[in-house]
Amino acid sequence: MKFFKRKDDPQGDTAKPEQIARIVRMDKPSLHNWMNTTIMGLGESFDRWRFHGEPKEDVTQHLNVLNAIWQELDNRNS
């Protein structure tokens, strides 16, 4: 599942949390909703990787996005 693509990374799988400008522009309720959706997607992708032999890249991408959202929420609450 691709959430976005970076200009310098056509695959979009290696985005670092600090490189996701879209998250910085989102309002707080949208961040909460996206975090909730990402957590559910992480569980689904982990299950597919662990039990169905799917590639690990979806799990990695969910973790990267989840971390970026969490950092942004933390920054706003500090």
C-alpha positions in Angstrom: 0.0 0.0 0.0 1.5 3.3 -1.1 0.6 6.4 1.0 2.6 8.8 -1.1 5.7 9.2 -3.1 8.7 11.4 -2.5 10.3 13.2 -5.4 13.7 11.5 -4.9 12.2 8.1 -4.2 9.9 6.7 -6.9 9.0 3.7 -4.7 7.9 5.9 -1.7 8.9 3.1 0.7 11.9 4.6 2.4 10.4 8.0 3.5 11.8 9.2 6.8 9.3 10.7 9.3 10.9 14.2 9.0 10.5 14.0 5.2 6.7 13.7 5.1 5.6 17.3 4.5 2.0 16.2 4.1 1.7 15.3 7.7 3.0 18.7 8.9 0.2 20.4 6.9 -2.6 18.3 8.3 -4.9 19.5 11.1 -4.9 17.6 14.4 -8.3 15.8 13.9 -7.1 14.5 10.5 -3.8 13.3 12.1 -5.8 11.4 14.7 -7.9 9.8 12.1 -5.0 8.9 9.9 -3.1 7.5 12.9 -6.1 5.3 13.7 -6.3 4.1 10.1 -2.6 3.5 9.9 -2.7 1.4 13.2 -5.4 -0.8 11.7 -3.5 -1.1 8.4 -0.3 -2.0 10.3 -2.1 -4.9 11.9 -3.5 -6.1 8.6 -0.1 -5.8 6.8 1.7 -7.6 9.7 -0.8 -10.4 9.5 -0.4 -10.7 5.8 3.4 -10.8 6.2 3.5 -13.2 9.1 0.9 -15.7 8.0 0.5 -15.3 4.2 4.0 -14.7 3.0 3.4 -11.1 1.8 6.4 -8.8 1.5 7.6 -6.9 4.5 7.6 -3.5 2.7 3.9 -2.8 3.6 4.7 -3.3 7.3 7.7 -1.0 7.1 5.8 1.7 5.3 3.0 1.6 7.9 5.6 1.8 10.7 7.3 4.8 9.1 4.0 6.7 8.6 2.8 5.8 12.1 6.1 7.1 13.5 5.9 10.3 11.5 2.3 11.0 12.6 3.2 10.2 16.3 6.2 12.6 16.1 4.0 15.4 14.6 1.3 14.9 17.3 4.0 14.9 20.0 5.6 18.1 18.6 2.2 19.9 18.6 1.5 18.9 22.2 5.0 20.0 23.4 
